[in-house]
Every structure is written in C-alpha cells, then in structure tokens.
C-alpha cells in the first residue's frame, strides 16, 4: 500500500510539472489577448 501510494504521488508530481508551465503561459497570454481585443474594440 505504502509503495503504491508513493508511486501515485510521484506520477502526480510529474503531471504537475508537465502541466504547470502550460497553465502559467495560458494564465498570462489569455488575459493579455482578451485585454488587447477589448482595447481594439473600444478604440474602434
């Protein structure tokens, strides 16, 4: 039981490391893109 739990934790941490940079990029790029779209609509 203990060994299988530690393996699950290792898999989840690997998934987090794989997913976090992508989410971090999205959390920065998407709001900026939305703001740019709104700004262009307001200016036009």
C-alpha positions as CSV (number, residue, x, y, z in Angstrom):
1,X,0.0,0.0,0.0
2,X,2.7,2.5,1.0
3,X,4.8,1.9,-2.0
4,X,1.9,2.2,-4.4
5,X,0.8,5.5,-2.7
6,X,4.3,6.9,-3.2
7,X,4.3,5.9,-6.8
8,X,1.0,7.6,-7.3
9,X,2.4,10.8,-5.7
10,X,5.4,10.6,-8.0
11,X,3.2,10.3,-11.1
12,X,1.0,13.3,-10.0
13,X,4.1,15.5,-9.3
14,X,5.4,14.6,-12.8
15,X,2.0,15.6,-14.3
16,X,2.0,18.8,-12.3
17,X,5.5,19.7,-13.6
18,X,4.3,18.9,-17.2
19,X,1.1,20.9,-16.9
20,X,2.1,23.9,-14.8
21,X,4.2,25.7,-17.4
22,X,1.4,25.4,-19.9
23,X,-1.2,26.7,-17.5
24,X,1.2,29.5,-16.5
25,X,1.6,30.6,-20.1
26,X,-2.1,30.5,-20.6
27,X,-2.8,32.5,-17.5
28,X,-0.6,35.2,-18.8
29,X,-1.3,35.1,-22.6
30,X,-5.1,34.7,-22.5
31,X,-5.9,37.7,-20.3
32,X,-3.5,39.8,-22.3
33,X,-5.1,38.7,-25.5
34,X,-8.6,39.5,-24.1
35,X,-7.4,42.9,-23.0
36,X,-6.0,43.6,-26.4
37,X,-9.2,42.6,-28.1
38,X,-11.3,44.7,-25.7
39,X,-8.9,47.7,-26.2
40,X,-9.2,47.4,-30.0
41,X,-13.0,47.3,-29.8
42,X,-13.0,50.4,-27.5
43,X,-10.6,52.3,-29.8
44,X,-12.6,51.4,-32.9
